[in-house]
Amino acid sequence: MIDVLTSLALILVSVFVLAVITDRFFIPSLDAISNRLNLSDEVAGASLMAIGSSAPELAIALMALFTGGGQHSDVGIGTIVGSAVFNILVITGVSAVVAGGLHIHIFAVSRDIVYYLISILYLGLVFFDGHVSLIEALLGLVGYIVYMGLLIVLKDPEADDDQAPDHASAPEPETHKIPGWHQLESLIDALLRRITGAPEKNFLWAFALSIALIVALSYILVEATIVFSAGIGIPPVIVALTLLAAGTSAPDLMASVDVAREGRGGMAVANAVGSNTFDLLVGLALPWTIALSLLGLRGIDVGAGDLWVSIGILAATTLVLFAFLWTERGLSRREGWVLLLLYAVFVLYTLANGAPL
């Protein structure tokens, strides 16, 4: 009982600190970097924000692959699959609900979603025989390099017509916080600024520190979640698809909600889809490449199981989101609630039928 309560407290503290880091350091430094590189909101969301906030999933995949001789690799795969479903349904759904709807550029969203569907196809082809080779692992990394190139070459023709709002003059959203919340936020902010300085000026240092802290806190979050789930009798793979996936996607969720409130709906959607592409092509492929190169293995066995159910869920949720975005060039609050309802169905299905892996 003590372990359960302690792990729950660690989960709550980790999520709180993650919120402060994301809101006060990650987003400001990301804005500064994207402005220096002259990136559109959609490109910044699908690249810099996606890579930084997907670091927890990558860390889990590495940890799972090298723990117990690789027998826990399904935990890493489950976390990435669950995170992908969470990103598509919850991040975009909550962003639409909180912001009262999202306006997007259909060109940029179509580009990112089509490539993400290609990434899902890659996952299916690699897992088809339940065996991953070095060439197949490297193919994923090459695929992500190609994706980054497409982000630069296939620029959104609508981007210049819809500039991001002036953050300096934009009013702060009204929030109703728990008593003491603001004081704790200010304390953490002051402590970190002693190290980084102003994140808008020392953006590279603030961005790097933000990612490091996100990874460290996500590790604590993962360990605490595992202890908590063990205490209440939840199987590890179920934890990976639900609790771990939601926990490690917390930075994505908070970052996307922040930019959605500022009226940058395209960036919120691009972050969700871009994070998924990173997870499938790098979050899985990089640990495989490292393991196959360092350990001298000819291949890595993966639990195929009901893999096609997982792939079907990934593809189906993505197509539902794309259909919503295509019809009105945006995502309404009502459609956001529908996406959240679909996620609830996914969780109930997973708990009732076991992990679809």
Secondary structure, DSSP 8 states (H G I E B T S, - for coil): -HHHHHHHHHHHHHHHHHHHHIIIIIHHHHHHHHHHTT--HHHHIIIIIHHHHTHHHHHHHHHHHTSGGGTTHHHHHHHHHHHHHHIIIIIHHHHHHHHTSEE--HHHHHHHHHHHHHHHHHHHHHHTTTEE-HHHHHHHHHHHHHHHHHHHHS--TTGGGS----TTTS--------TTHHHHHHHHHHHHHHHH--TTTSHHHHHHHHHHHHHHHHHHHHHHHHHHHHHTT--HHHHIIIIIHHHHTHHHHHHHHHHHHTT-HHHHHHHHHHHHHHIIIIITHHHHHHHHHHS--S-EE---TTHHHHHHHHHHHHHHHHHHHHHHTEE-HHHHHHHHHHHHHHHHHHHHH----
